[in-house]
Amino acid sequence: MTLTDPRSDPRTGEHVIERVVFSEADLANRIGEIGREIAAAAPADEEILLIGMLKGSFLFLADLARAIPRPVKLDFMVAASYHAGTVSSGEVTLKYRPDTSLEGRFVVIVEDIIDSGTTLKRLLPVFEAQKPAHLEVCALLHKRLVALDPPARWVGFDAPPGFLVGYGLDFAEQFRNLPYVGVLQSDAG
């Protein structure tokens, strides 16, 4: 589907996307670059393990895994802090933890967006306790509101103001299927 005006996208129902901030082409190009950067950064003798933060990272994770020109393994973690609102609740609920051992591995935590940093601040110590050889963070979007330790090594784009949806990002479980990232009209939340 070629989209000329995001306000008329039938996938948004009664909601309005004010503007597209990152197109399908923007996303594909940047994710390809990040995939090559991750492959170059990981030592040749270390396995790359991508851990996707569900649900928001699932599209990014899939495209990123395909963009890394080396073998990768995947696992997932489910954590929530928004709970159907447009602002983080400040409480992180862990719903699923990775089954895979992280010890001695090159681990990349894959996030859709770093906003308040609440989720990563809560989870990084959990991952570090498992003694990976390297622990890195890769985020599609970063609002640059917080400093993380470790900082996100790979960031697709700096996020503009507004509530972003699409390409895995949601509002109350809607809009994840949009192939672009757009700003949701402000009266939605």
C-alpha positions, 0 to 999 in steps of 0.5 A: 500500500502506497501512502500519500497522506497518513491521515487517510490510512485505513489501518488507523481506524477513527484515529489520525496520524498527524504525520509520518516521521520515519518512512518504510525506506528510512527504517529499512536503510537505518536498520541495515546500517545498524545490522552491519555495525552490530556484526562488526562490533561483535568479536568473531568468536562470540555468538550474537544473542538478540533479546527483543523487548516485546511487544514493541520491538518485534518488527524491528527485531525481525528486520534487524536479525535479517540485517546482521550478516552473521549467525544470530540467536533470538530470545525475548523478554516481556515487560510493561510500563505503559499499561494503555496510557501515553505516559509510563506508569513508572512501574515495570511488570515482568511477564516473561524472562529469556530462557537462554543463558547469557553467560559469556555471550555478546548480548544485544537488548533490542528496544523499540523506544527509549522514553523514560528509561524506566524499563531498561533501568529496571532490567539492565541489572537483571541482564548484567547479573547473568554475566554476558561477555558484552551487554549492549542496548539497541533502540529504534528510537531514543527520546534522549530524556535519560542517561542509561548505564550502559548507554544505548550503543545503537540508536536508529533515530532520535525521536521527535516530540509527540506520541509515536506509533507504528512499526511495533509502537502502539497506543492501547495495542493499536497501530503496531502494524503500520509500516512507518512511524508516525505521530498520533494525533494528541487527543488519542490519549 
